[in-house]
């Protein structure tokens, strides 16, 4: 009798799936505190948002694993939560209406999946552009890792200068210092992880996180909980979404930017994970992609219902893939860990972001290996691919990077009198991005 997820059929094992799940969860766990901190700006109560963030991530990760059998974990999306807190909620009038809009976003996205549109768009993206998405996301998460480890920092002088003169030309980032304890943890942890990875040690990324956490505890970057190690959850945000309020004519247009960002962030993430895991066919397409996209779309609505912004697929799942995860068992185990986090939040808070930074950097490196498969001799596609993979980290947005790359591809083909080589859906997608960039 075969194991339900059949890891062996995909070149994995139960041990690799569980090990990968641990790596994924540890690189995602920051969302338990980051999401409530951001949403609190819109009036969402902090403590209930912590429990609801964990619960929504648990439900949606398990849903992805069971329905799609794909190694992607889900949680409230960073970036999208800031849009909800600082733009959508003030414009909608309350965080409850904003969460109603998130539910509508998820339901509309699900209908697009059922209609086959989301899958169709994914399948018409040229192969080298899909590879560029993986490279761009690799650079993106490596950049996040360097920032989390304070190896790269935003100069305080830049923030002050831009506050008084937004047109000033200032360095956006600069280097950190080894006099900073977090940087020491990140750099030493990166060296340990790199050596383990180079020596082909099983579980290198998880071992790197453990070693970095021990170092962080030793030098005072992290500490054990001062109070109780168990927390009693409150779910006061659950069921508070105001869908009827979201359907008012004044609020409804706010669904469109949410939908666009959700739509292409997920396409980028799924493409990158599939490439890294080798879960695609000879045509470069992903078997069962409709189930993956359906689970992701429904998860957005779940996030709105729980009052914790749109729940979406996490590129940090690449940490699990790097550890050998290839099936939905990985996602189910991550979901179980998020469920435990509802009660064990103080325990998981021990691992600081500086300790998971090396994992993100190393996974970013692994994903960037796709760049060697892009045909840089075909300039019609290579230039848009370059635009795409550099703009993802430069704009700090997967969907914006994809949009700029798609627009560049369509314009180059049009001006080169090769318009017949572009699928109509690519024209429509590029036009939608152009409209969003101009009017959004």
URURHU-V733571 format. One record per residue. N is the residue number from 0. RES is the residue in one small letter. SS is DSSP state (H for helix, E for strand, C for the rest). PHI is phi in degrees with one decimal (none if undefined). OMEGA is omega in whole degrees, -180 to 180 (* if undefined). Layout:
<<N | RES | SS | PHI | OMEGA> <N | RES | SS | PHI | OMEGA>>
This chain:
<<0 | x | C | none | -178> <1 | x | C | -79.7 | 173> <2 | x | C | -64.8 | -174> <3 | x | C | -50.2 | -179> <4 | x | C | -90.2 | 176> <5 | x | C | 50.6 | 180> <6 | x | H | -58.4 | -177> <7 | x | H | -61.0 | -180> <8 | x | H | -65.5 | 179> <9 | x | H | -109.0 | 178> <10 | x | C | 74.4 | -179> <11 | x | C | -120.5 | 177> <12 | x | C | -152.9 | 178> <13 | x | H | -60.2 | 179> <14 | x | H | -61.3 | 180> <15 | x | H | -64.6 | 179> <16 | x | H | -64.5 | -179> <17 | x | H | -68.3 | 178> <18 | x | H | -61.3 | 178> <19 | x | H | -63.2 | 179> <20 | x | H | -63.3 | 178> <21 | x | H | -62.5 | 179> <22 | x | H | -62.1 | 180> <23 | x | H | -62.5 | -178> <24 | x | H | -61.0 | -177> <25 | x | H | -64.6 | 178> <26 | x | H | -79.8 | 179> <27 | x | H | -99.0 | -168> <28 | x | C | -60.2 | 179> <29 | x | C | -57.7 | -176> <30 | x | H | -64.9 | -180> <31 | x | H | -61.5 | -179> <32 | x | H | -111.5 | -179> <33 | x | H | -66.9 | -177> <34 | x | H | -64.4 | 177> <35 | x | H | -61.1 | -180> <36 | x | H | -63.5 | -180> <37 | x | H | -73.4 | -177> <38 | x | H | -67.7 | 179> <39 | x | H | -62.3 | 178> <40 | x | H | -65.2 | 178> <41 | x | H | -95.4 | 179> <42 | x | C | 102.1 | 178> <43 | x | C | -72.3 | -179> <44 | x | C | -62.3 | -170> <45 | x | H | -65.8 | -174> <46 | x | H | -59.4 | 177> <47 | x | H | -62.2 | 180> <48 | x | H | -67.9 | 177> <49 | x | H | -63.4 | -179> <50 | x | H | -64.7 | -178> <51 | x | H | -69.5 | 176> <52 | x | H | -61.8 | 179> <53 | x | H | -65.5 | -178> <54 | x | H | -65.6 | -180> <55 | x | H | -64.9 | 178> <56 | x | H | -62.8 | 180> <57 | x | H | -63.1 | -177> <58 | x | H | -61.9 | -174> <59 | x | H | -74.0 | 177> <60 | x | H | -66.0 | 177> <61 | x | H | -65.2 | 177> <62 | x | H | -58.5 | 180> <63 | x | H | -61.8 | -178> <64 | x | H | -64.5 | -176> <65 | x | H | -75.4 | -175> <66 | x | H | -77.8 | -172> <67 | x | H | -107.2 | -178> <68 | x | C | 50.2 | -176> <69 | x | C | -131.2 | -173> <70 | x | C | -82.0 | 175> <71 | x | C | -124.0 | 174> <72 | x | C | -99.6 | -176> <73 | x | E | -128.9 | 174> <74 | x | E | -163.6 | 179> <75 | x | E | -56.9 | -172> <76 | x | C | -78.4 | 172> <77 | x | C | -69.3 | -174> <78 | x | C | 96.9 | 177> <79 | x | H | -63.1 | 180> <80 | x | H | -66.6 | 177> <81 | x | H | -68.9 | 176> <82 | x | H | -61.2 | 179> <83 | x | H | -62.4 | -173> <84 | x | H | -71.1 | -170> <85 | x | H | -101.3 | -178> <86 | x | H | -120.8 | -173> <87 | x | H | -69.6 | -178> <88 | x | H | -60.3 | 177> <89 | x | H | -61.0 | -180> <90 | x | H | -70.8 | -178> <91 | x | H | -80.7 | 178> <92 | x | C | 108.6 | 179> <93 | x | C | -166.9 | 178> <94 | x | H | -71.3 | 178> <95 | x | H | -65.9 | 177> <96 | x | H | -66.3 | 178> <97 | x | H | -59.7 | 179> <98 | x | H | -70.2 | 173> <99 | x | H | -62.5 | 177> <100 | x | H | -65.2 | 178> <101 | x | H | -64.1 | 177> <102 | x | H | -61.4 | 178> <103 | x | H | -62.6 | 177> <104 | x | H | -56.5 | -180> <105 | x | H | -64.9 | -179> <106 | x | H | -69.0 | 177> <107 | x | H | -64.9 | 178> <108 | x | H | -61.0 | 178> <109 | x | H | -64.4 | 178> <110 | x | H | -63.7 | 177> <111 | x | H | -66.5 | 176> <112 | x | H | -67.5 | 180> <113 | x | H | -59.9 | 179> <114 | x | C | -73.8 | 178> <115 | x | C | 88.1 | -175> <116 | x | H | -70.0 | -177> <117 | x | H | -63.9 | 178> <118 | x | H | -67.0 | -179> <119 | x | H | -62.5 | 178> <120 | x | H | -61.5 | -179> <121 | x | H | -61.9 | -175> <122 | x | H | -79.5 | -179> <123 | x | H | -94.7 | 177> <124 | x | C | -69.9 | 179> <125 | x | C | -53.6 | -173> <126 | x | H | -56.8 | -178> <127 | x | H | -68.4 | 175> <128 | x | H | -71.0 | 177> <129 | x | H | -64.7 | 177> <130 | x | H | -64.7 | 179> <131 | x | H | -63.8 | 177> <132 | x | H | -59.8 | 179> <133 | x | H | -62.3 | 179> <134 | x | H | -64.2 | -179> <135 | x | H | -61.8 | 179> <136 | x | H | -68.3 | 175> <137 | x | H | -61.0 | 176> <138 | x | H | -61.7 | -178> <139 | x | H | -62.4 | -177> <140 | x | H | -74.0 | 174> <141 | x | H | -65.7 | 178> <142 | x | H | -61.7 | 177> <143 | x | H | -59.9 | 179> <144 | x | H | -61.3 | 179> <145 | x | H | -64.9 | 178> <146 | x | H | -69.1 | 179> <147 | x | H | -60.6 | 179> <148 | x | C | -87.3 | -179> <149 | x | C | 57.8 | 170> <150 | x | C | -74.5 | 172> <151 | x | E | -116.8 | -179> <152 | x | E | -133.9 | 173> <153 | x | C | -91.4 | -177> <154 | x | C | -60.7 | 178> <155 | x | H | -61.1 | 179> <156 | x | H | -63.3 | 178> <157 | x | H | -65.1 | 180> <158 | x | H | -61.4 | -179> <159 | x | H | -65.9 | -178> <160 | x | H | -66.7 | -179> <161 | x | H | -69.7 | 178> <162 | x | H | -65.6 | 180> <163 | x | H | -95.8 | -180> <164 | x | C | -142.5 | -177> <165 | x | C | -59.4 | -178> <166 | x | C | -87.2 | -178> <167 | x | C | -65.5 | 177> <168 | x | C | -95.9 | -176> <169 | x | C | -130.7 | 176> <170 | x | C | -66.6 | -177> <171 | x | C | -67.8 | 179> <172 | x | C | -142.2 | 175> <173 | x | E | -149.4 | -177> <174 | x | E | -84.0 | 175> <175 | x | C | -88.3 | -178> <176 | x | C | -139.0 | 177> <177 | x | C | -72.0 | 173> <178 | x | C | -80.0 | 179> <179 | x | C | -87.1 | -177> <180 | x | H | -58.3 | 180> <181 | x | H | -61.4 | 179> <182 | x | H | -67.3 | 177> <183 | x | H | -60.1 | 179> <184 | x | H | -59.9 | -177> <185 | x | H | -65.0 | -177> <186 | x | H | -68.2 | 179> <187 | x | H | -65.6 | 177> <188 | x | H | -61.8 | 178> <189 | x | H | -65.2 | 179> <190 | x | H | -63.5 | 179> <191 | x | H | -61.8 | -179> <192 | x | H | -63.1 | -179> <193 | x | H | -64.8 | 179> <194 | x | H | -63.8 | 179> <195 | x | H | -61.5 | -180> <196 | x | H | -66.3 | -180> <197 | x | H | -64.8 | 180> <198 | x | C | -89.6 | 177> <199 | x | C | 60.3 | 179> <200 | x | C | -76.8 | 178> <201 | x | C | -64.0 | -180> <202 | x | C | 78.5 | -175> <203 | x | H | -56.6 | -176> <204 | x | H | -69.9 | 178> <205 | x | H | -63.8 | 179> <206 | x | H | -62.2 | 177> <207 | x | H | -63.8 | 178> <208 | x | H | -64.8 | 180> <209 | x | H | -61.6 | -180> <210 | x | H | -62.9 | 180> <211 | x | H | -65.7 | 180> <212 | x | H | -67.3 | 177> <213 | x | H | -60.9 | 178> <214 | x | H | -62.8 | 179> <215 | x | H | -61.8 | 178> <216 | x | H | -67.0 | -177> <217 | x | H | -68.0 | -175> <218 | x | H | -100.6 | 172> <219 | x | C | 90.3 | 176> <220 | x | C | -73.5 | 178> <221 | x | C | -127.1 | 179> <222 | x | C | -152.1 | 178> <223 | x | C | -76.1 | 180> <224 | x | C | -56.8 | 180> <225 | x | C | -83.0 | 180> <226 | x | C | -108.7 | -179> <227 | x | C | -69.6 | 178> <228 | x | C | -88.9 | 176> <229 | x | C | -114.5 | 179> <230 | x | C | -119.6 | 176> <231 | x | C | -97.4 | -172> <232 | x | C | -77.8 | 171> <233 | x | C | -121.9 | -179> <234 | x | C | -116.2 | -176> <235 | x | C | -66.6 | -179> <236 | x | C | -86.8 | -175> <237 | x | C | -71.2 | 177> <238 | x | C | 78.1 | -178> <239 | x | C | -91.8 | -179> <240 | x | C | -61.2 | -179> <241 | x | C | -104.1 | -178> <242 | x | H | -69.6 | 180> <243 | x | H | -62.4 | 177> <244 | x | H | -64.6 | 180> <245 | x | H | -68.0 | -178> <246 | x | C | -87.4 | 173> <247 | x | C | -64.1 | -177> <248 | x | H | -59.8 | -178> <249 | x | H | -76.4 | -177> <250 | x | H | -96.2 | -172> <251 | x | H | -57.0 | 179> <252 | x | C | -59.4 | 179> <253 | x | H | -68.0 | 178> <254 | x | H | -67.0 | -172> <255 | x | H | -61.2 | 178> <256 | x | H | -63.6 | 176> <257 | x | H | -61.0 | -178> <258 | x | H | -63.6 | -178> <259 | x | H | -64.2 | -180> <260 | x | H | -65.3 | 179> <261 | x | H | -58.4 | -175> <262 | x | H | -56.5 | -172> <263 | x | H | -90.5 | 172> <264 | x | H | -60.0 | -179> <265 | x | H | -68.0 | 178> <266 | x | H | -57.6 | 179> <267 | x | H | -63.8 | -178> <268 | x | H | -65.4 | -179> <269 | x | H | -62.6 | 179> <270 | x | H | -60.7 | -178> <271 | x | H | -65.0 | -180> <272 | x | H | -66.0 | 179> <273 | x | H | -62.5 | 179> <274 | x | H | -65.1 | -179> <275 | x | H | -65.8 | -178> <276 | x | H | -89.1 | -177> <277 | x | C | 70.6 | -177> <278 | x | C | -98.7 | 175> <279 | x | C | -144.8 | -178> <280 | x | C | -89.2 | -176> <281 | x | C | -66.1 | 178> <282 | x | C | -90.3 | -179> <283 | x | C | 82.2 | -180> <284 | x | C | -95.7 | -174> <285 | x | C | -102.7 | 178> <286 | x | C | -60.4 | 178> <287 | x | C | 74.6 | -175> <288 | x | H | -64.2 | -179> <289 | x | H | -64.9 | 178> <290 | x | H | -67.5 | 178> <291 | x | H | -62.0 | -178> <292 | x | H | -67.4 | 178> <293 | x | H | -65.4 | 179> <294 | x | H | -62.4 | 179> <295 | x | H | -64.9 | -179> <296 | x | H | -64.4 | 178> <297 | x | H | -63.5 | 180> <298 | x | H | -65.6 | 177> <299 | x | H | -60.0 | 179> <300 | x | H | -65.8 | 178> <301 | x | H | -60.9 | 179> <302 | x | H | -59.8 | 177> <303 | x | H | -63.6 | 179> <304 | x | H | -62.3 | 180> <305 | x | H | -80.1 | 178> <306 | x | C | 76.5 | -175> <307 | x | C | -127.0 | 179> <308 | x | C | 73.1 | -176> <309 | x | C | -69.3 | 174> <310 | x | E | -87.9 | -173> <311 | x | E | -140.9 | 180> <312 | x | E | -68.2 | -175> <313 | x | C | -106.0 | 178> <314 | x | C | -67.8 | 176> <315 | x | C | -60.8 | 175> <316 | x | H | -59.5 | 177> <317 | x | H | -61.5 | 176> <318 | x | H | -63.9 | 177> <319 | x | H | -69.1 | 178> <320 | x | H | -62.6 | 179> <321 | x | H | -63.0 | 177> <322 | x | C | -88.5 | 175> <323 | x | C | 110.9 | 180> <324 | x | C | -66.2 | -179> <325 | x | C | -140.2 | -174> <326 | x | C | -131.6 | 179> <327 | x | H | -69.4 | 176> <328 | x | H | -59.1 | 176> <329 | x | H | -53.7 | -177> <330 | x | H | -67.4 | 178> <331 | x | H | -63.5 | -180> <332 | x | H | -65.8 | 176> <333 | x | H | -60.3 | 178> <334 | x | H | -60.5 | 178> <335 | x | H | -63.6 | 179> <336 | x | H | -67.6 | 176> <337 | x | H | -66.0 | 177> <338 | x | H | -63.2 | 177> <339 | x | H | -65.2 | -178> <340 | x | H | -65.7 | 176> <341 | x | H | -56.4 | -178> <342 | x | H | -105.4 | -174> <343 | x | H | -114.5 | -177> <344 | x | H | -53.0 | 180> <345 | x | H | -60.8 | -180> <346 | x | H | -69.5 | -178> <347 | x | H | -69.0 | 179> <348 | x | C | -70.5 | 179> <349 | x | C | -63.1 | -176> <350 | x | C | -77.1 | -178> <351 | x | C | -81.7 | -180> <352 | x | H | -63.8 | 178> <353 | x | H | -64.4 | -179> <354 | x | H | -80.0 | 178> <355 | x | H | -93.1 | 179> <356 | x | H | -57.2 | 179> <357 | x | H | -59.2 | 179> <358 | x | H | -63.3 | -180> <359 | x | H | -64.6 | -179> <360 | x | H | -64.4 | -179> <361 | x | H | -66.0 | 178> <362 | x | H | -63.8 | 176> <363 | x | H | -58.6 | 176> <364 | x | H | -60.2 | -179> <365 | x | H | -61.4 | -179> <366 | x | H | -71.3 | -179> <367 | x | H | -70.9 | 179> <368 | x | H | -64.0 | 177> <369 | x | H | -62.9 | -177> <370 | x | H | -63.3 | -179> <371 | x | H | -70.4 | -179> <372 | x | H | -96.0 | 178> <373 | x | C | -81.3 | -180> <374 | x | C | -82.6 | -178> <375 | x | C | -77.9 | 175> <376 | x | C | -81.3 | 177> <377 | x | C | -88.0 | -171> <378 | x | H | -65.9 | 179> <379 | x | H | -57.5 | -180> <380 | x | H | -104.8 | -176> <381 | x | H | -65.9 | -180> <382 | x | H | -65.8 | 174> <383 | x | H | -59.1 | 178> <384 | x | H | -62.5 | 177> <385 | x | H | -62.3 | 178> <386 | x | H | -57.0 | -177> <387 | x | H | -63.5 | -172> <388 | x | H | -78.0 | 174> <389 | x | H | -87.5 | -177> <390 | x | H | -75.4 | 177> <391 | x | H | -60.4 | 177> <392 | x | H | -73.7 | -177> <393 | x | H | -66.2 | 179> <394 | x | H | -93.6 | -178> <395 | x | C | 57.3 | -177> <396 | x | C | -154.9 | 178> <397 | x | H | -64.1 | -175> <398 | x | H | -66.0 | 179> <399 | x | H | -66.3 | 178> <400 | x | H | -61.2 | 177> <401 | x | H | -61.3 | -179> <402 | x | H | -60.7 | 179> <403 | x | H | -64.0 | 178> <404 | x | H | -65.7 | 179> <405 | x | H | -64.6 | 179> <406 | x | H | -63.1 | 178> <407 | x | H | -60.5 | 180> <408 | x | H | -61.0 | -178> <409 | x | H | -64.9 | -178> <410 | x | H | -64.1 | 180> <411 | x | H | -62.8 | 178> <412 | x | H | -65.6 | -180> <413 | x | H | -63.2 | -177> <414 | x | H | -70.6 | 177> <415 | x | C | -91.5 | 179> <416 | x | C | 58.8 | 178> <417 | x | C | -120.2 | -173> <418 | x | H | -63.3 | 180> <419 | x | H | -69.5 | -179> <420 | x | H | -82.1 | -177> <421 | x | C | -105.3 | 179> <422 | x | C | -68.2 | 179> <423 | x | H | -53.6 | 179> <424 | x | H | -66.6 | 176> <425 | x | H | -68.9 | 175> <426 | x | H | -60.5 | -178> <427 | x | H | -64.4 | -179> <428 | x | H | -66.0 | 179> <429 | x | H | -62.3 | 179> <430 | x | H | -64.9 | 178> <431 | x | H | -63.2 | 178> <432 | x | H | -64.6 | -179> <433 | x | H | -61.1 | 179> <434 | x | H | -63.8 | -180> <435 | x | H | -64.9 | -179> <436 | x | H | -66.2 | -178> <437 | x | H | -81.7 | -172> <438 | x | H | -106.1 | -172> <439 | x | C | -74.3 | *>>
